[in-house]
Amino acid sequence: MKKEKPMTLTHEQSEKTKKYSIVDGSACSIMHGFGEQYVVPYAIRLGASNAEMSILSSIPYFVGSMSQVLGAKLTDSFRNRKKLVVWFAFSQAISLVPLFIVPLLTTNMLLLTLIFSLYLVFGNLGMPAWNSWMGDVVKADERAKYFSKRNRATIILLLLSILSAGAVLNYFDKVNVWVGFAILFNIAVIGKLVSFIFLIRQHEPTYIVKPENFLSFREFLKTLPHSNFGNFSLFRGLFSIAIMIAAPFFSVYMLKNLGFSYIQFTAIILAPMAARIFTLNYWGKYSEKFGHRNIMYVSIFLICLIPLNWFLATYFFSTKSFIFPLLFIAEFLSGFGWGGFELSSFNYMLETSAPEKRAKSFAYFNVFWGVGVLIGGLASTLLVKNLPGMVIGMNVLIFLFALSFITRLVIAVIFVPKIKEVNVNQRFGEGELFFEMVISKPMDVAIHKTYGLLNLAEQGIEIIGGNPAKRTIEAIKEPFEPLLDNVTYYLDGMAMKVETAKKNKKRKSKQEKE
């Protein structure tokens, strides 16, 4: 007899599902860390040109995002989100297997592009069902905290996976690099199969589809400029174009132009992962306090700076010893920005989409994202193929970094103001909020921690080293004291503004009721 799904989950079932979702996501990170993250180095080792790398970085993602429309239709037709997610997860794991034999058959990028596209199609077919499923399992008031916790666990596993994969590849680079890639892709398959097992153990509440809740793509387009979700979808698609002008070439520039080893390459791609781990709680805490849209505002402009940092590092410095630490810092800052954006944007999308239309809404959102990725990828392909090797005195890839920065900034300035906050606890000017989130609060934490460590050092050295050592520590502490006072004074002023805003809001609400 077929077991009926519950209309709603019990507390025990909900907690079990959330716990296993963290394990499932962590296992997926192993797949990404050992598999997807090393497809680009794999293609470069096969001899892919810059134009082929741009195609590999755009067309598979476009095809994958378009498949979400089919995934949303299957979700509404099949009405069993868990079963869809489970079987597409299994299919994605199996789709990685052919990567082992590509070098034995051909060095043509067409076969690799087809396999990678199939891998992303299976991953995306299950996404509308998963988004709808988890949106029902995790309550609105706990989303920021839960997904911050889940993201932290998945990023830690992703970081460890990338680090391990880089070490394996660096070792086999001197022996047989294809054996190294085969080991990586085998581990990626195992990671996804573990994810598949833990997806089976999760619970799903009944998914009810009503005819009046049907959302066609034409209807979605009509409401596009009149809804928060629609405006964000439009922005994300356009922003993807700007991102893809540079994104395919960061890895290419490191491995081809700079000649980085696999260990150096791994260190650079690990930097943003580390930043996300350290800042997820930070973003999660202030996302609830200031609103998801406001955190997106801050993180979007940080993302705009990523290609600018690459441009500055690669244009003004020529030696690898200088460029490597600069790019490491640039990517650490990029992880800070992307961490805030991914957490706040996902929660904003859940907040601005109706639960009964969420699967379709997320799928249509990804159509805009995928079209943006395709247009940006094709534009970068045309540019890199038709521009000369040197453009106005700089390498063509460095020129594309600068171009990406300009287009990101223009799109952000024009379209971000159109995205409105839904639930706001406290209101700030956007410039003021950016300064506080990116400069003031991180600086305050850094200064207080540094000052605290110096205090501990002073106490310890006073016991061990006497007065000369104590005076040395005091000399180091001295510059921090006025800086600490100034930052504390500024934050106290901000706190007073917050309290004043709260009181004014309460007073206004009371007057409106009267």
One Martini backbone bead per residue (centre of mass of N, CA, C, O) as a GRO file, in nm:
protein
  514
    1MET     BB    1   0.096   0.037   0.023
    2LYS     BB    2   0.071   0.362  -0.018
    3LYS     BB    3   0.232   0.628   0.123
    4GLU     BB    4   0.127   0.908   0.268
    5LYS     BB    5   0.163   1.233   0.270
    6PRO     BB    6   0.191   1.492   0.461
    7MET     BB    7   0.067   1.801   0.484
    8THR     BB    8   0.243   1.825   0.742
    9LEU     BB    9   0.507   1.854   0.944
   10THR     BB   10   0.662   1.757   1.194
   11HIS     BB   11   0.901   1.854   1.401
   12GLU     BB   12   1.076   1.600   1.360
   13GLN     BB   13   1.071   1.595   1.049
   14SER     BB   14   1.182   1.879   1.003
   15GLU     BB   15   1.454   1.844   1.156
   16LYS     BB   16   1.553   1.603   0.991
   17THR     BB   17   1.551   1.742   0.714
   18LYS     BB   18   1.747   1.974   0.787
   19LYS     BB   19   1.983   1.794   0.868
   20TYR     BB   20   2.003   1.626   0.595
   21SER     BB   21   2.045   1.877   0.414
   22ILE     BB   22   2.328   1.938   0.515
   23VAL     BB   23   2.452   1.669   0.426
   24ASP     BB   24   2.372   1.684   0.130
   25GLY     BB   25   2.521   1.955   0.073
   26SER     BB   26   2.805   1.852   0.156
   27ALA     BB   27   2.820   1.628  -0.060
   28CYS     BB   28   2.793   1.823  -0.299
   29SER     BB   29   3.062   1.969  -0.239
   30ILE     BB   30   3.238   1.733  -0.323
   31MET     BB   31   3.153   1.738  -0.615
   32HIS     BB   32   3.242   2.030  -0.672
   33GLY     BB   33   3.543   2.016  -0.565
   34PHE     BB   34   3.624   1.754  -0.757
   35GLY     BB   35   3.468   1.850  -1.021
   36GLU     BB   36   3.354   2.133  -1.127
   37GLN     BB   37   3.618   2.304  -1.043
   38TYR     BB   38   3.800   2.102  -1.262
   39VAL     BB   39   3.704   2.153  -1.558
   40VAL     BB   40   3.882   2.386  -1.648
   41PRO     BB   41   4.166   2.257  -1.611
   42TYR     BB   42   4.093   2.020  -1.793
   43ALA     BB   43   4.053   2.186  -2.054
   44ILE     BB   44   4.331   2.318  -2.059
   45ARG     BB   45   4.487   2.042  -2.075
   46LEU     BB   46   4.339   1.976  -2.358
   47GLY     BB   47   4.364   2.275  -2.519
   48ALA     BB   48   4.195   2.517  -2.472
   49SER     BB   49   4.076   2.797  -2.572
   50ASN     BB   50   3.948   3.096  -2.492
   51ALA     BB   51   3.683   3.058  -2.652
   52GLU     BB   52   3.620   2.769  -2.542
   53MET     BB   53   3.604   2.860  -2.244
   54SER     BB   54   3.360   3.048  -2.280
   55ILE     BB   55   3.165   2.829  -2.379
   56LEU     BB   56   3.195   2.636  -2.130
   57SER     BB   57   3.093   2.886  -1.930
   58SER     BB   58   2.789   2.912  -2.080
   59ILE     BB   59   2.617   2.697  -2.232
   60PRO     BB   60   2.568   2.489  -2.002
   61TYR     BB   61   2.426   2.702  -1.815
   62PHE     BB   62   2.199   2.769  -2.006
   63VAL     BB   63   2.079   2.487  -2.043
   64GLY     BB   64   2.034   2.437  -1.742
   65SER     BB   65   1.840   2.678  -1.684
   66MET     BB   66   1.619   2.599  -1.896
   67SER     BB   67   1.546   2.322  -1.750
   68GLN     BB   68   1.374   2.450  -1.517
   69VAL     BB   69   1.106   2.468  -1.667
   70LEU     BB   70   1.068   2.164  -1.681
   71GLY     BB   71   1.096   2.118  -1.374
   72ALA     BB   72   0.841   2.281  -1.299
   73LYS     BB   73   0.638   2.109  -1.460
   74LEU     BB   74   0.703   1.844  -1.314
   75THR     BB   75   0.624   1.940  -1.032
   76ASP     BB   76   0.319   1.996  -1.101
   77SER     BB   77   0.256   1.713  -1.231
   78PHE     BB   78   0.383   1.507  -1.015
   79ARG     BB   79   0.379   1.607  -0.696
   80ASN     BB   80   0.694   1.492  -0.631
   81ARG     BB   81   0.967   1.636  -0.521
   82LYS     BB   82   1.151   1.421  -0.401
   83LYS     BB   83   1.167   1.224  -0.642
   84LEU     BB   84   1.292   1.421  -0.839
   85VAL     BB   85   1.547   1.496  -0.681
   86VAL     BB   86   1.661   1.211  -0.647
   87TRP     BB   87   1.685   1.124  -0.955
   88PHE     BB   88   1.855   1.368  -1.050
   89ALA     BB   89   2.092   1.314  -0.862
   90PHE     BB   90   2.169   1.039  -0.980
   91SER     BB   91   2.208   1.136  -1.275
   92GLN     BB   92   2.439   1.335  -1.213
   93ALA     BB   93   2.642   1.129  -1.114
   94ILE     BB   94   2.655   0.960  -1.384
   95SER     BB   95   2.743   1.204  -1.578
   96LEU     BB   96   3.055   1.198  -1.476
   97VAL     BB   97   3.182   0.937  -1.593
   98PRO     BB   98   3.276   1.025  -1.894
   99LEU     BB   99   3.524   1.204  -1.804
  100PHE     BB  100   3.737   0.972  -1.786
  101ILE     BB  101   3.739   0.921  -2.127
  102VAL     BB  102   3.805   1.173  -2.297
  103PRO     BB  103   4.123   1.155  -2.343
  104LEU     BB  104   4.090   0.877  -2.511
  105LEU     BB  105   3.920   1.014  -2.759
  106THR     BB  106   3.951   1.346  -2.716
  107THR     BB  107   4.029   1.716  -2.756
  108ASN     BB  108   3.753   1.801  -2.809
  109MET     BB  109   3.519   2.032  -2.671
  110LEU     BB  110   3.239   1.914  -2.742
  111LEU     BB  111   3.222   1.669  -2.552
  112LEU     BB  112   3.263   1.822  -2.286
  113THR     BB  113   3.022   2.018  -2.323
  114LEU     BB  114   2.803   1.798  -2.330
  115ILE     BB  115   2.857   1.667  -2.054
  116PHE     BB  116   2.831   1.928  -1.884
  117SER     BB  117   2.542   1.988  -1.970
  118LEU     BB  118   2.413   1.731  -1.858
  119TYR     BB  119   2.494   1.776  -1.565
  120LEU     BB  120   2.334   2.053  -1.539
  121VAL     BB  121   2.055   1.953  -1.615
  122PHE     BB  122   2.013   1.757  -1.377
  123GLY     BB  123   2.058   1.974  -1.156
  124ASN     BB  124   1.818   2.172  -1.261
  125LEU     BB  125   1.559   1.992  -1.269
  126GLY     BB  126   1.550   1.981  -0.935
  127MET     BB  127   1.539   2.282  -0.825
  128PRO     BB  128   1.239   2.367  -0.809
  129ALA     BB  129   1.161   2.142  -0.611
  130TRP     BB  130   1.365   2.215  -0.386
  131ASN     BB  131   1.282   2.509  -0.333
  132SER     BB  132   0.989   2.440  -0.258
  133TRP     BB  133   1.044   2.238  -0.035
  134MET     BB  134   1.227   2.420   0.154
  135GLY     BB  135   1.018   2.652   0.175
  136ASP     BB  136   0.821   2.462   0.348
  137VAL     BB  137   1.015   2.365   0.580
  138VAL     BB  138   1.125   2.656   0.612
  139LYS     BB  139   1.071   2.910   0.794
  140ALA     BB  140   1.079   3.246   0.754
  141ASP     BB  141   1.210   3.320   1.052
  142GLU     BB  142   1.467   3.090   0.985
  143ARG     BB  143   1.627   3.120   0.715
  144ALA     BB  144   1.881   3.284   0.769
  145LYS     BB  145   1.996   3.092   0.988
  146TYR     BB  146   1.985   2.818   0.839
  147PHE     BB  147   2.135   2.894   0.566
  148SER     BB  148   2.387   2.981   0.709
  149LYS     BB  149   2.453   2.704   0.830
  150ARG     BB  150   2.447   2.541   0.567
  151ASN     BB  151   2.657   2.707   0.407
  152ARG     BB  152   2.891   2.663   0.599
  153ALA     BB  153   2.911   2.355   0.568
  154THR     BB  154   2.943   2.347   0.254
  155ILE     BB  155   3.196   2.531   0.236
  156ILE     BB  156   3.388   2.363   0.404
  157LEU     BB  157   3.373   2.114   0.215
  158LEU     BB  158   3.461   2.264  -0.036
  159LEU     BB  159   3.736   2.355   0.064
  160LEU     BB  160   3.850   2.069   0.129
  161SER     BB  161   3.810   1.955  -0.157
  162ILE     BB  162   3.985   2.153  -0.317
  163LEU     BB  163   4.244   2.105  -0.159
  164SER     BB  164   4.266   1.799  -0.213
  165ALA     BB  165   4.252   1.814  -0.522
  166GLY     BB  166   4.506   1.991  -0.559
  167ALA     BB  167   4.705   1.789  -0.433
  168VAL     BB  168   4.654   1.555  -0.626
  169LEU     BB  169   4.718   1.711  -0.892
  170ASN     BB  170   5.005   1.801  -0.817
  171TYR     BB  171   5.120   1.515  -0.797
  172PHE     BB  172   5.018   1.399  -1.090
  173ASP     BB  173   5.165   1.606  -1.273
  174LYS     BB  174   5.444   1.425  -1.240
  175VAL     BB  175   5.307   1.158  -1.352
  176ASN     BB  176   4.959   1.152  -1.417
  177VAL     BB  177   4.709   1.371  -1.472
  178TRP     BB  178   4.473   1.174  -1.558
  179VAL     BB  179   4.465   1.021  -1.292
  180GLY     BB  180   4.394   1.263  -1.119
  181PHE     BB  181   4.121   1.327  -1.258
  182ALA     BB  182   3.991   1.049  -1.207
  183ILE     BB  183   3.989   1.071  -0.900
  184LEU     BB  184   3.818   1.324  -0.876
  185PHE     BB  185   3.559   1.217  -1.032
  186ASN     BB  186   3.505   0.977  -0.846
  187ILE     BB  187   3.457   1.141  -0.587
  188ALA     BB  188   3.222   1.306  -0.702
  189VAL     BB  189   3.029   1.070  -0.737
  190ILE     BB  190   3.021   0.982  -0.441
  191GLY     BB  191   2.912   1.246  -0.326
  192LYS     BB  192   2.636   1.236  -0.482
  193LEU     BB  193   2.544   0.961  -0.365
  194VAL     BB  194   2.524   1.060  -0.074
  195SER     BB  195   2.312   1.270  -0.131
  196PHE     BB  196   2.098   1.070  -0.232
  197ILE     BB  197   2.064   0.918   0.039
  198PHE     BB  198   1.975   1.180   0.212
  199LEU     BB  199   1.724   1.250   0.044
  200ILE     BB  200   1.558   0.993   0.108
  201ARG     BB  201   1.539   1.072   0.435
  202GLN     BB  202   1.347   1.284   0.370
  203HIS     BB  203   1.077   1.516   0.406
  204GLU     BB  204   0.741   1.574   0.255
  205PRO     BB  205   0.503   1.772   0.193
  206THR     BB  206   0.228   1.846   0.051
  207TYR     BB  207   0.161   1.916  -0.296
  208ILE     BB  208  -0.042   2.181  -0.403
  209VAL     BB  209  -0.229   2.219  -0.711
  210LYS     BB  210  -0.373   2.506  -0.851
  211PRO     BB  211  -0.506   2.648  -1.126
  212GLU     BB  212  -0.490   2.955  -1.015
  213ASN     BB  213  -0.155   2.914  -0.975
  214PHE     BB  214  -0.083   2.945  -1.253
  215LEU     BB  215   0.239   3.020  -1.430
  216SER     BB  216   0.324   3.182  -1.695
  217PHE     BB  217   0.560   3.333  -1.883
  218ARG     BB  218   0.382   3.565  -1.981
  219GLU     BB  219   0.285   3.656  -1.701
  220PHE     BB  220   0.564   3.710  -1.587
  221LEU     BB  221   0.639   3.935  -1.792
  222LYS     BB  222   0.407   4.135  -1.717
  223THR     BB  223   0.516   4.155  -1.399
  224LEU     BB  224   0.816   4.234  -1.396
  225PRO     BB  225   0.808   4.568  -1.334
  226HIS     BB  226   0.580   4.518  -1.071
  227SER     BB  227   0.792   4.339  -0.911
  228ASN     BB  228   1.035   4.230  -0.708
  229PHE     BB  229   1.101   3.962  -0.850
  230GLY     BB  230   1.115   4.079  -1.140
  231ASN     BB  231   1.339   4.291  -1.095
  232PHE     BB  232   1.550   4.085  -1.001
  233SER     BB  233   1.554   3.911  -1.258
  234LEU     BB  234   1.648   4.135  -1.447
  235PHE     BB  235   1.907   4.208  -1.303
  236ARG     BB  236   2.042   3.921  -1.306
  237GLY     BB  237   2.064   3.897  -1.611
  238LEU     BB  238   2.238   4.155  -1.663
  239PHE     BB  239   2.465   4.089  -1.458
  240SER     BB  240   2.561   3.829  -1.605
  241ILE     BB  241   2.683   3.962  -1.847
  242ALA     BB  242   2.905   4.119  -1.693
  243ILE     BB  243   3.036   3.873  -1.556
  244MET     BB  244   3.102   3.703  -1.832
  245ILE     BB  245   3.330   3.881  -1.946
  246ALA     BB  246   3.539   3.756  -1.711
  247ALA     BB  247   3.492   3.473  -1.568
  248PRO     BB  248   3.633   3.266  -1.782
  249PHE     BB  249   3.947   3.411  -1.725
  250PHE     BB  250   4.073   3.366  -1.449
  251SER     BB  251   4.186   3.077  -1.484
  252VAL     BB  252   4.336   3.124  -1.748
  253TYR     BB  253   4.534   3.341  -1.643
  254MET     BB  254   4.668   3.166  -1.425
  255LEU     BB  255   4.754   2.906  -1.607
  256LYS     BB  256   4.865   3.057  -1.867
  257ASN     BB  257   4.988   3.349  -1.813
  258LEU     BB  258   5.116   3.290  -1.510
  259GLY     BB  259   5.177   2.983  -1.436
  260PHE     BB  260   5.030   2.839  -1.226
  261SER     BB  261   4.994   2.621  -1.003
  262TYR     BB  262   4.773   2.408  -0.855
  263ILE     BB  263   4.820   2.528  -0.574
  264GLN     BB  264   4.775   2.825  -0.645
  265PHE     BB  265   4.498   2.789  -0.770
  266THR     BB  266   4.368   2.672  -0.514
  267ALA     BB  267   4.418   2.914  -0.327
  268ILE     BB  268   4.246   3.118  -0.488
  269ILE     BB  269   3.969   2.947  -0.479
  270LEU     BB  270   3.971   2.938  -0.156
  271ALA     BB  271   3.942   3.229  -0.055
  272PRO     BB  272   3.627   3.270  -0.088
  273MET     BB  273   3.550   3.034   0.096
  274ALA     BB  274   3.672   3.145   0.355
  275ALA     BB  275   3.509   3.407   0.360
  276ARG     BB  276   3.229   3.273   0.387
  277ILE     BB  277   3.273   3.136   0.657
  278PHE     BB  278   3.344   3.405   0.824
  279THR     BB  279   3.060   3.573   0.707
  280LEU     BB  280   2.780   3.432   0.743
  281ASN     BB  281   2.694   3.530   1.022
  282TYR     BB  282   2.711   3.824   0.954
  283TRP     BB  283   2.496   3.828   0.727
  284GLY     BB  284   2.266   3.686   0.879
  285LYS     BB  285   2.230   3.893   1.105
  286TYR     BB  286   2.192   4.157   0.911
  287SER     BB  287   1.960   4.053   0.737
  288GLU     BB  288   1.749   4.060   0.968
  289LYS     BB  289   1.794   4.364   1.046
  290PHE     BB  290   1.800   4.519   0.738
  291GLY     BB  291   1.752   4.326   0.512
  292HIS     BB  292   1.795   4.162   0.216
  293ARG     BB  293   1.822   4.398   0.014
  294ASN     BB  294   2.044   4.560   0.167
  295ILE     BB  295   2.259   4.338   0.149
  296MET     BB  296   2.262   4.324  -0.156
  297TYR     BB  297   2.361   4.607  -0.207
  298VAL     BB  298   2.638   4.571  -0.080
  299SER     BB  299   2.732   4.306  -0.236
  300ILE     BB  300   2.710   4.407  -0.529
  301PHE     BB  301   2.941   4.626  -0.505
  302LEU     BB  302   3.158   4.416  -0.440
  303ILE     BB  303   3.132   4.256  -0.708
  304CYS     BB  304   3.218   4.493  -0.892
  305LEU     BB  305   3.530   4.488  -0.779
  306ILE     BB  306   3.666   4.230  -0.878
  307PRO     BB  307   3.782   4.306  -1.167
  308LEU     BB  308   3.937   4.551  -1.062
  309ASN     BB  309   4.139   4.394  -0.888
  310TRP     BB  310   4.257   4.233  -1.126
  311PHE     BB  311   4.348   4.470  -1.295
  312LEU     BB  312   4.545   4.599  -1.091
  313ALA     BB  313   4.726   4.346  -1.042
  314THR     BB  314   4.796   4.283  -1.361
  315TYR     BB  315   4.885   4.576  -1.466
  316PHE     BB  316   5.098   4.679  -1.223
  317PHE     BB  317   5.201   4.376  -1.221
  318SER     BB  318   5.456   4.120  -1.327
  319THR     BB  319   5.507   3.946  -1.080
  320LYS     BB  320   5.415   3.659  -0.921
  321SER     BB  321   5.488   3.739  -0.623
  322PHE     BB  322   5.277   3.980  -0.629
  323ILE     BB  323   5.011   3.870  -0.757
  324PHE     BB  324   4.925   3.641  -0.572
  325PRO     BB  325   4.848   3.802  -0.306
  326LEU     BB  326   4.651   3.996  -0.451
  327LEU     BB  327   4.452   3.776  -0.553
  328PHE     BB  328   4.387   3.657  -0.281
  329ILE     BB  329   4.257   3.915  -0.166
  330ALA     BB  330   4.049   3.959  -0.392
  331GLU     BB  331   3.903   3.679  -0.343
  332PHE     BB  332   3.828   3.726  -0.050
  333LEU     BB  333   3.643   3.972  -0.112
  334SER     BB  334   3.455   3.817  -0.305
  335GLY     BB  335   3.346   3.622  -0.086
  336PHE     BB  336   3.214   3.839   0.083
  337GLY     BB  337   3.012   3.928  -0.137
  338TRP     BB  338   2.886   3.649  -0.227
  339GLY     BB  339   2.785   3.561   0.049
  340GLY     BB  340   2.574   3.789   0.081
  341PHE     BB  341   2.420   3.746  -0.186
  342GLU     BB  342   2.329   3.447  -0.169
  343LEU     BB  343   2.174   3.466   0.094
  344SER     BB  344   1.986   3.718   0.040
  345SER     BB  345   1.864   3.635  -0.238
  346PHE     BB  346   1.725   3.373  -0.155
  347ASN     BB  347   1.549   3.503   0.069
  348TYR     BB  348   1.416   3.714  -0.117
  349MET     BB  349   1.279   3.509  -0.307
  350LEU     BB  350   1.107   3.374  -0.089
  351GLU     BB  351   0.967   3.645   0.004
  352THR     BB  352   0.860   3.729  -0.316
  353SER     BB  353   0.723   3.441  -0.332
  354ALA     BB  354   0.478   3.234  -0.390
  355PRO     BB  355   0.447   2.918  -0.283
  356GLU     BB  356   0.256   2.812  -0.529
  357LYS     BB  357   0.485   2.967  -0.744
  358ARG     BB  358   0.790   2.898  -0.690
  359ALA     BB  359   0.890   2.700  -0.903
  360LYS     BB  360   0.833   2.885  -1.148
  361SER     BB  361   0.976   3.142  -1.056
  362PHE     BB  362   1.262   3.016  -1.035
  363ALA     BB  363   1.278   2.923  -1.328
  364TYR     BB  364   1.245   3.205  -1.463
  365PHE     BB  365   1.483   3.330  -1.329
  366ASN     BB  366   1.692   3.125  -1.464
  367VAL     BB  367   1.643   3.221  -1.748
  368PHE     BB  368   1.766   3.500  -1.714
  369TRP     BB  369   2.038   3.402  -1.617
  370GLY     BB  370   2.106   3.219  -1.865
  371VAL     BB  371   2.088   3.437  -2.084
  372GLY     BB  372   2.308   3.614  -1.961
  373VAL     BB  373   2.534   3.403  -1.978
  374LEU     BB  374   2.522   3.366  -2.283
  375ILE     BB  375   2.568   3.656  -2.378
  376GLY     BB  376   2.832   3.702  -2.220
  377GLY     BB  377   2.986   3.459  -2.341
  378LEU     BB  378   2.963   3.544  -2.643
  379ALA     BB  379   3.090   3.821  -2.610
  380SER     BB  380   3.366   3.719  -2.503
  381THR     BB  381   3.429   3.545  -2.748
  382LEU     BB  382   3.432   3.770  -2.961
  383LEU     BB  383   3.645   3.947  -2.826
  384VAL     BB  384   3.882   3.732  -2.802
  385LYS     BB  385   3.885   3.674  -3.121
  386ASN     BB  386   3.895   3.995  -3.240
  387LEU     BB  387   4.093   4.090  -3.061
  388PRO     BB  388   4.384   4.175  -2.982
  389GLY     BB  389   4.630   4.086  -2.763
  390MET     BB  390   4.646   4.408  -2.757
  391VAL     BB  391   4.484   4.669  -2.556
  392ILE     BB  392   4.582   4.965  -2.487
  393GLY     BB  393   4.851   4.819  -2.354
  394MET     BB  394   4.688   4.541  -2.299
  395ASN     BB  395   4.578   4.261  -2.223
  396VAL     BB  396   4.280   4.131  -2.320
  397LEU     BB  397   4.197   4.019  -2.037
  398ILE     BB  398   4.241   4.282  -1.879
  399PHE     BB  399   4.035   4.442  -2.043
  400LEU     BB  400   3.790   4.262  -1.955
  401PHE     BB  401   3.802   4.332  -1.659
  402ALA     BB  402   3.739   4.635  -1.695
  403LEU     BB  403   3.471   4.600  -1.851
  404SER     BB  404   3.320   4.444  -1.630
  405PHE     BB  405   3.324   4.664  -1.417
  406ILE     BB  406   3.163   4.880  -1.572
  407THR     BB  407   2.903   4.710  -1.630
  408ARG     BB  408   2.832   4.640  -1.342
  409LEU     BB  409   2.804   4.929  -1.232
  410VAL     BB  410   2.585   5.034  -1.424
  411ILE     BB  411   2.367   4.820  -1.359
  412ALA     BB  412   2.353   4.872  -1.054
  413VAL     BB  413   2.278   5.176  -1.060
  414ILE     BB  414   2.010   5.137  -1.227
  415PHE     BB  415   1.862   4.861  -1.084
  416VAL     BB  416   1.874   4.846  -0.770
  417PRO     BB  417   1.655   5.071  -0.698
  418LYS     BB  418   1.412   4.875  -0.806
  419ILE     BB  419   1.475   4.714  -0.551
  420LYS     BB  420   1.267   4.624  -0.290
  421GLU     BB  421   1.176   4.618   0.025
  422VAL     BB  422   0.973   4.429   0.246
  423ASN     BB  423   1.131   4.385   0.528
  424VAL     BB  424   1.178   4.642   0.777
  425ASN     BB  425   1.343   4.733   1.076
  426GLN     BB  426   1.567   4.930   0.945
  427ARG     BB  427   1.671   5.256   0.839
  428PHE     BB  428   1.900   5.343   0.570
  429GLY     BB  429   2.132   5.470   0.407
  430GLU     BB  430   2.314   5.324   0.160
  431GLY     BB  431   2.591   5.449   0.214
  432GLU     BB  432   2.586   5.403   0.519
  433LEU     BB  433   2.554   5.095   0.506
  434PHE     BB  434   2.809   5.029   0.346
  435PHE     BB  435   3.009   5.147   0.550
  436GLU     BB  436   2.927   4.970   0.789
  437MET     BB  437   2.954   4.673   0.658
  438VAL     BB  438   3.254   4.710   0.515
  439ILE     BB  439   3.411   4.896   0.739
  440SER     BB  440   3.322   4.947   1.035
  441LYS     BB  441   3.261   4.662   1.153
  442PRO     BB  442   3.516   4.508   1.063
  443MET     BB  443   3.709   4.711   1.201
  444ASP     BB  444   3.607   4.680   1.487
  445VAL     BB  445   3.672   4.382   1.516
  446ALA     BB  446   3.976   4.396   1.448
  447ILE     BB  447   4.061   4.600   1.667
  448HIS     BB  448   3.954   4.456   1.920
  449LYS     BB  449   4.111   4.192   1.878
  450THR     BB  450   4.394   4.316   1.868
  451TYR     BB  451   4.379   4.462   2.141
  452GLY     BB  452   4.324   4.206   2.308
  453LEU     BB  453   4.587   4.056   2.233
  454LEU     BB  454   4.779   4.277   2.346
  455ASN     BB  455   4.685   4.256   2.637
  456LEU     BB  456   4.767   3.961   2.676
  457ALA     BB  457   5.063   4.003   2.600
  458GLU     BB  458   5.128   4.208   2.822
  459GLN     BB  459   5.070   4.023   3.063
  460GLY     BB  460   5.271   3.797   2.987
  461ILE     BB  461   5.534   3.973   2.951
  462GLU     BB  462   5.543   4.097   3.234
  463ILE     BB  463   5.610   3.825   3.366
  464ILE     BB  464   5.857   3.738   3.178
  465GLY     BB  465   6.010   4.032   3.061
  466GLY     BB  466   5.921   4.289   3.176
  467ASN     BB  467   5.952   4.625   3.107
  468PRO     BB  468   6.067   4.629   2.814
  469ALA     BB  469   5.845   4.450   2.689
  470LYS     BB  470   5.608   4.624   2.781
  471ARG     BB  471   5.687   4.881   2.618
  472THR     BB  472   5.660   4.754   2.342
  473ILE     BB  473   5.355   4.692   2.354
  474GLU     BB  474   5.267   4.985   2.412
  475ALA     BB  475   5.372   5.094   2.138
  476ILE     BB  476   5.176   4.919   1.968
  477LYS     BB  477   4.902   5.017   2.108
  478GLU     BB  478   4.886   5.326   2.076
  479PRO     BB  479   4.753   5.358   1.780
  480PHE     BB  480   4.476   5.212   1.862
  481GLU     BB  481   4.330   5.400   2.065
  482PRO     BB  482   4.214   5.630   1.880
  483LEU     BB  483   4.078   5.437   1.679
  484LEU     BB  484   3.890   5.303   1.885
  485ASP     BB  485   3.746   5.561   1.973
  486ASN     BB  486   3.631   5.643   1.694
  487VAL     BB  487   3.470   5.387   1.632
  488THR     BB  488   3.297   5.392   1.889
  489TYR     BB  489   3.171   5.669   1.836
  490TYR     BB  490   3.035   5.594   1.568
  491LEU     BB  491   2.864   5.351   1.671
  492ASP     BB  492   2.709   5.511   1.881
  493GLY     BB  493   2.572   5.694   1.673
  494MET     BB  494   2.429   5.467   1.521
  495ALA     BB  495   2.263   5.363   1.763
  496MET     BB  496   2.105   5.628   1.803
  497LYS     BB  497   1.969   5.621   1.524
  498VAL     BB  498   1.819   5.358   1.564
  499GLU     BB  499   1.650   5.444   1.810
  500THR     BB  500   1.517   5.688   1.674
  501ALA     BB  501   1.383   5.527   1.443
  502LYS     BB  502   1.208   5.350   1.624
  503LYS     BB  503   1.050   5.577   1.770
  504ASN     BB  504   0.933   5.709   1.513
  505LYS     BB  505   0.783   5.458   1.413
  506LYS     BB  506   0.599   5.421   1.661
  507ARG     BB  507   0.474   5.703   1.657
  508LYS     BB  508   0.352   5.686   1.373
  509SER     BB  509   0.179   5.431   1.421
  510LYS     BB  510   0.010   5.554   1.652
  511GLN     BB  511  -0.107   5.795   1.488
  512GLU     BB  512  -0.251   5.624   1.269
  513LYS     BB  513  -0.444   5.476   1.465
  514GLU     BB  514  -0.569   5.753   1.585
   0.00000   0.00000   0.00000
